[in-house]
Amino acid sequence: MADNEKMKKLEDLKKLVNKKFGDKALMIGKEAVDNGALDNVILPTPSLELNQALYCGGVSGIVELFGPPASGKTNLAIEILAKCQRENPNFIGLWVETEHSITEDILKQHGVDISRIAFADQSRVDSAESVLDIAYAAVERDAVNLVIVNSVAGFLPKQEYESDFDKQNVGRTAQLMSKVFRKFTGPAGKNKIGLIFINQLRDKIGVMFGDPSTTTGGRALAFYADQRIRMSSLKIQKEDPITANEGVKIHCIIQKNRRAGMHNPNTECTYYARFDSGIDSTVGLPQILEEKGIFERSGAYWYYPSKDNVKSLAGIECKFKSKAELQELLKTNKDFLNAVTSLISVDNVSLEMKEAIDKEEELIKNEIAMATEADDIDETFEENVEG
């Protein structure tokens, strides 16, 4: 606990700094919290399994989605955008395209409102630097809520664009990405804008041991990323709830997660996506409910919250003869699905951390008050002595 003299000096410093650099350039304790300086933007994904694995309830800050071809990277990014638009009528996205892989039909089929998405194509402005200038302007001016870059591997630096094919341009993209994050991180954090970078895997030459794969664009993205999610497509087995003709099975490995709190940041999850409707979280929801102790399973029957204390949700008695019956109701009854998913707390760690921060801020506030009071007493004493 800081002494009164230190707190007084800190308050004096704050006044000096804010006078020189502007209001709120330096904030202390609760003031920083009240002004959102310690907040993080959380964008929920359509996959409950992935939200659970990330602990905070979705993707947050600077996010890298990477993996081999056909591993669901682009689809996940699109569905995150669509979900955020559904939940927030003012949500606007910016799509930065380098691969010419996205179309109006793809966006609409996933539920994206194209009237609330801006589109910047690298080929229309000649180079990666130009399209990134556009993205930076949108972030700096707080004009969008989410920027999706598809993909890092497709960036074409100006020097490489202007040179002949026989010239070597080693490391140009890596240098560019390093500059990108030095510029983007500050305004994106200040304006609470999410950044999703889709990336590809490449093979390391001559590697015989360990992981032979690496991502494109150097190491800057891996360093600055708040979350890194490695995605891959798994073969659907007979015991899986969907067939290979109905959809795909996606496996995610979270290789970095600054939002994990006091949990293990390196987790894994698997979710399913249907060809006709996208990510389907109702398939894995019963397992999540059982693991969290929200539903009880006894033989083939499923109960909420327990066999001896059956309750109703959305007007439905929660006693089901099988997992399939529970899944069918989750799929067909939106009110029941919302009632069930609301029972899942994905932010316990954040709540605990918030309580700890609030307690610490209260202590700091008391310290400042005591320092100010002591200062007033000293001034009064000096005035009386002089009088």
VOGU-3710 file (C-alpha; in Angstrom, 3 decimals, decimal comma):
1> madnekmkkl> 0,000/0,000/0,000  1,495/3,304/-1,105  2,123/5,966/1,525  0,316/9,327/1,489  3,313/11,223/0,154  3,634/8,921/-2,862  -0,061/9,217/-3,713  0,137/13,014/-3,465  3,112/13,033/-5,836  1,216/10,794/-8,232
11> edlkklvnkk> -1,793/13,126/-8,188  0,483/16,095/-8,866  2,071/14,206/-11,748  -1,362/13,423/-13,194  -2,328/17,096/-13,164  0,949/18,046/-14,843  0,688/15,357/-17,537  -2,968/16,042/-18,328  -2,293/19,775/-18,565  0,437/19,120/-21,123
21> fgdkalmigk> -1,034/16,235/-23,122  -4,759/16,636/-22,603  -7,455/15,282/-20,308  -7,152/11,584/-19,367  -3,625/11,224/-20,745  -2,792/9,810/-17,301  -5,495/8,164/-15,206  -5,387/6,457/-11,837  -7,376/3,455/-10,637  -11,135/3,725/-10,959
31> eavdngaldn> -10,883/6,683/-13,323  -9,161/4,438/-15,873  -11,834/1,773/-15,433  -14,721/4,251/-15,690  -13,287/5,578/-18,957  -12,915/2,088/-20,450  -9,113/2,172/-20,554  -8,950/-1,404/-19,241  -11,865/-2,816/-21,250  -11,454/-5,407/-23,999
41> vilptpslel> -13,811/-5,902/-26,929  -15,342/-9,409/-26,922  -16,918/-10,648/-30,160  -18,939/-13,846/-29,613  -18,543/-16,599/-32,185  -21,440/-18,807/-33,351  -19,605/-21,785/-31,816  -20,376/-22,286/-28,123  -17,556/-24,827/-28,031  -15,029/-22,233/-29,202
51> nqalycggvs> -16,438/-19,571/-26,866  -15,974/-21,974/-23,972  -12,421/-22,841/-25,011  -11,535/-19,132/-25,159  -13,011/-18,586/-21,638  -13,946/-14,943/-22,273  -16,948/-15,791/-24,468  -15,539/-15,060/-27,921  -12,632/-13,655/-29,881  -11,009/-10,524/-28,529
61> givelfgppa> -8,539/-7,875/-29,636  -6,105/-8,931/-32,358  -6,969/-12,460/-33,498  -5,135/-14,774/-35,881  -7,055/-17,621/-37,526  -4,633/-19,930/-39,297  -4,501/-23,418/-40,672  -4,364/-25,538/-43,840  -6,770/-25,048/-46,775  -10,463/-25,845/-46,178
71> sgktnlaiei> -10,148/-25,650/-42,399  -13,024/-23,187/-41,899  -11,012/-19,992/-41,309  -12,892/-17,695/-43,681  -16,280/-19,153/-42,780  -15,651/-18,593/-39,073  -14,667/-14,959/-39,695  -17,791/-14,378/-41,799  -20,072/-15,967/-39,221  -18,545/-13,901/-36,408
81> lakcqrenpn> -19,341/-10,779/-38,432  -22,892/-11,988/-39,145  -23,565/-12,846/-35,499  -22,292/-9,478/-34,281  -24,500/-7,711/-36,825  -27,557/-9,682/-35,681  -26,927/-8,781/-32,044  -26,025/-5,132/-32,681  -27,946/-3,146/-35,348  -25,140/-0,561/-35,408
91> figlwveteh> -22,309/-3,045/-35,939  -20,196/-2,315/-39,039  -17,421/-4,463/-40,464  -14,565/-3,815/-42,858  -13,426/-6,659/-45,122  -9,876/-6,321/-46,482  -9,541/-8,721/-49,419  -6,295/-9,949/-50,991  -7,390/-13,294/-52,440  -10,591/-12,567/-54,429
101> sitedilkqh> -12,237/-15,410/-52,545  -15,321/-13,648/-51,215  -18,582/-12,952/-53,036  -21,922/-11,315/-52,322  -23,653/-14,713/-52,315  -21,236/-16,135/-49,739  -21,781/-13,194/-47,404  -25,568/-13,245/-47,749  -25,789/-17,021/-47,315  -24,037/-16,658/-43,960
111> gvdisriafa> -26,405/-13,889/-42,904  -24,150/-10,859/-43,355  -25,957/-7,554/-43,868  -23,933/-6,176/-46,785  -25,301/-2,676/-46,178  -23,230/-2,670/-42,964  -19,930/-3,863/-44,359  -17,201/-1,902/-46,147  -14,989/-3,656/-48,682  -11,349/-2,811/-49,510
121> dqsrvdsaes> -9,714/-4,801/-52,316  -5,928/-4,784/-52,607  -6,062/-5,186/-56,409  -7,968/-1,898/-56,772  -5,264/0,112/-55,000  -2,219/-1,779/-56,343  -0,394/-2,669/-53,130  -0,683/-3,936/-49,569  0,471/-0,592/-48,168  -2,406/1,225/-49,881
131> vldiayaave> -5,143/-1,146/-48,729  -3,716/-1,090/-45,193  -3,772/2,713/-45,242  -7,506/2,453/-45,931  -7,976/0,019/-43,052  -5,915/2,204/-40,721  -8,012/5,263/-41,592  -11,177/3,324/-40,693  -9,694/2,194/-37,378  -8,243/5,585/-36,437
141> rdavnlvivn> -11,553/7,350/-37,187  -13,569/4,721/-35,290  -15,660/4,135/-38,427  -16,030/0,351/-38,002  -16,352/-2,247/-35,236  -14,421/-5,091/-36,821  -11,715/-5,436/-39,468  -11,222/-8,812/-41,190  -8,102/-9,340/-43,325  -8,309/-12,200/-45,829
151> svagflpkqe> -5,466/-12,998/-45,934  -1,992/-12,129/-44,695  -0,462/-14,505/-47,250  -2,008/-12,489/-50,080  -0,393/-9,172/-49,151  1,621/-7,711/-52,044  4,081/-5,055/-50,800  4,654/-2,103/-53,131  8,338/-2,903/-53,691  7,456/-6,453/-54,693
161> yesdfdkqnv> 4,605/-5,221/-56,908  6,893/-2,868/-58,822  9,820/-5,268/-59,243  10,350/-7,964/-61,879  9,647/-11,641/-61,205  13,342/-12,527/-61,200  14,093/-10,158/-58,299  14,142/-11,456/-54,735  12,050/-9,579/-52,161  12,710/-11,611/-49,046
171> grtaqlmskv> 11,057/-10,431/-45,843  8,997/-7,575/-47,325  5,691/-8,865/-45,936  7,264/-9,488/-42,531  8,557/-5,898/-42,409  5,145/-4,623/-43,475  3,305/-6,635/-40,794  5,651/-5,356/-38,108  4,779/-1,778/-39,087  1,067/-2,615/-39,299
181> frkftgpagk> 0,854/-3,570/-35,645  2,962/-0,697/-34,398  0,373/1,609/-36,011  -2,860/-0,361/-35,572  -2,583/-1,572/-31,967  -3,077/1,817/-30,290  -6,149/3,146/-32,139  -7,754/-0,315/-32,337  -7,473/-0,726/-28,574  -8,615/2,826/-27,857
191> nkiglifinq> -11,679/2,543/-30,115  -12,479/-1,049/-29,089  -12,222/-2,414/-32,632  -11,644/-6,120/-33,242  -8,989/-7,203/-35,752  -9,161/-10,671/-37,317  -6,292/-11,786/-39,531  -6,744/-14,943/-41,603  -3,422/-16,624/-42,301  -2,064/-19,642/-44,115
201> lrdkigvmfg> 0,442/-22,331/-43,217  3,693/-23,002/-45,043  6,210/-25,821/-44,648  9,615/-25,069/-43,171  12,399/-26,269/-45,441  14,690/-28,924/-44,004  12,851/-29,417/-40,690  12,951/-33,068/-39,590  11,792/-32,750/-35,971  8,929/-30,883/-34,343
211> dpstttggra> 6,253/-28,949/-36,177  7,357/-28,472/-39,805  4,763/-25,756/-40,485  4,879/-22,001/-39,999  2,613/-19,048/-40,771  3,248/-16,410/-43,412  4,121/-12,789/-42,720  6,903/-13,204/-40,167  6,560/-13,173/-36,381  4,894/-9,819/-35,751
221> lafyadqrir> 1,323/-11,154/-35,897  2,110/-13,989/-33,486  3,688/-11,506/-31,077  0,955/-8,858/-31,157  -2,013/-11,259/-31,335  -4,213/-11,528/-28,252  -5,521/-14,873/-29,493  -4,105/-17,354/-32,014  -6,401/-20,148/-33,168  -5,085/-22,996/-35,273
231> msslkiqked> -7,876/-24,626/-37,256  -8,095/-27,917/-39,121  -10,761/-30,115/-40,670  -11,246/-33,583/-39,179  -12,672/-36,639/-40,876  -16,253/-37,287/-39,809  -16,724/-40,693/-38,170  -19,820/-42,867/-37,832  -20,369/-41,778/-34,227  -20,417/-38,076/-35,155
241> pitanegvki> -23,840/-36,352/-35,086  -23,632/-35,257/-38,749  -22,499/-37,006/-41,912  -19,845/-35,949/-44,418  -22,646/-35,044/-46,828  -24,228/-32,687/-44,276  -21,214/-30,709/-43,120  -17,705/-30,610/-41,692  -16,003/-31,163/-38,365  -13,598/-28,385/-37,325
251> hciiqknrra> -10,904/-28,762/-34,689  -9,422/-25,668/-33,025  -6,237/-25,417/-30,988  -5,876/-22,162/-29,079  -2,137/-21,554/-29,132  -2,250/-18,143/-27,459  -4,941/-16,497/-25,372  -4,398/-13,336/-23,364  -8,046/-13,432/-22,272  -7,809/-16,800/-20,498
261> gmhnpntect> -7,432/-15,189/-17,080  -6,261/-17,776/-14,564  -7,080/-20,698/-16,867  -4,821/-22,676/-19,155  -4,481/-20,543/-22,322  -3,692/-23,587/-24,480  -6,996/-25,374/-24,979  -8,738/-27,298/-27,757  -12,278/-27,721/-29,004  -14,253/-29,270/-31,841
271> yyarfdsgid> -17,387/-27,939/-33,489  -19,563/-28,822/-36,478  -20,640/-26,681/-39,415  -23,433/-27,614/-41,804  -23,208/-26,825/-45,499  -26,727/-25,368/-45,582  -26,772/-23,405/-42,318  -23,232/-22,815/-41,036  -21,887/-23,508/-37,543  -24,268/-25,675/-35,503
281> stvglpqile> -23,676/-25,380/-31,753  -26,781/-27,347/-30,801  -24,874/-30,512/-31,700  -22,308/-30,112/-28,932  -24,466/-28,177/-26,455  -25,702/-31,212/-24,436  -22,111/-32,226/-23,706  -21,290/-28,691/-22,502  -24,392/-28,698/-20,287  -23,377/-32,017/-18,732
291> ekgifersga> -19,728/-31,028/-18,236  -20,741/-27,820/-16,459  -23,217/-29,678/-14,255  -26,175/-27,681/-15,588  -28,021/-30,774/-16,853  -27,912/-34,198/-15,247  -27,826/-37,396/-17,269  -29,178/-40,638/-15,840  -28,955/-43,511/-18,280  -30,469/-42,266/-21,517
301> ywyypskdnv> -32,524/-39,563/-19,756  -31,503/-35,906/-19,427  -32,785/-33,626/-16,644  -32,533/-29,989/-15,625  -31,206/-29,391/-13,103  -31,455/-32,936/-11,708  -33,533/-36,097/-11,745  -35,013/-35,311/-8,338  -35,683/-31,646/-9,083  -36,984/-31,215/-12,630
311> kslagieckf> -37,634/-27,637/-13,644  -39,003/-25,931/-16,745  -37,269/-23,628/-19,220  -39,228/-21,497/-21,701  -42,380/-23,328/-20,583  -40,933/-26,795/-21,279  -40,425/-29,433/-18,591  -36,771/-30,421/-18,777  -37,036/-34,196/-18,762  -35,864/-35,788/-22,000
321> kskaelqell> -35,813/-39,455/-22,959  -32,615/-39,150/-24,988  -29,840/-36,838/-26,093  -31,388/-36,778/-29,577  -34,696/-35,493/-28,159  -32,894/-32,704/-26,297  -30,882/-31,765/-29,404  -33,980/-31,672/-31,581  -35,721/-29,270/-29,208  -32,614/-27,079/-29,043
331> ktnkdflnav> -32,568/-26,973/-32,826  -36,276/-26,256/-33,391  -37,254/-24,083/-30,391  -35,370/-20,769/-30,332  -36,825/-19,663/-26,975  -35,716/-22,895/-25,343  -32,258/-22,599/-26,938  -31,860/-19,040/-25,631  -32,987/-20,085/-22,153  -30,489/-22,955/-22,077
341> tslisvdnvs> -27,524/-20,988/-23,431  -28,192/-18,196/-20,913  -27,409/-20,730/-18,178  -23,881/-21,153/-19,441  -21,524/-18,742/-17,736  -18,420/-18,211/-19,844  -17,141/-15,192/-17,935  -16,639/-16,390/-14,354  -12,957/-15,592/-14,466  -13,640/-12,096/-15,778
351> lemkeaidke> -16,125/-11,487/-12,976  -13,606/-12,632/-10,372  -10,929/-10,428/-11,903  -13,339/-7,469/-12,032  -14,144/-7,889/-8,325  -10,423/-7,949/-7,529  -9,820/-4,827/-9,635  -12,765/-3,033/-8,016  -11,376/-3,860/-4,566  -7,926/-2,569/-5,502
361> eelikneiam> -9,425/0,587/-6,995  -11,370/1,236/-3,795  -8,142/0,982/-1,812  -6,445/3,448/-4,183  -9,406/5,815/-3,939  -9,197/5,710/-0,140  -5,452/6,347/-0,307  -6,019/9,444/-2,475  -8,741/10,705/-0,149  -6,487/10,222/2,884
371> ateaddidet> -3,590/11,975/1,120  -5,816/14,929/0,199  -7,193/15,154/3,725  -3,699/15,049/5,215  -2,595/17,765/2,808  -5,538/19,985/3,851  -4,688/19,474/7,528  -1,055/20,449/6,893  -2,094/23,623/5,047  -4,520/24,576/7,844
381> feenveg> -1,827/24,001/10,454  0,664/26,169/8,554  -1,916/28,958/8,186  -2,643/28,874/11,949  1,064/29,001/12,776  1,623/31,948/10,437  -1,461/33,686/11,890
//
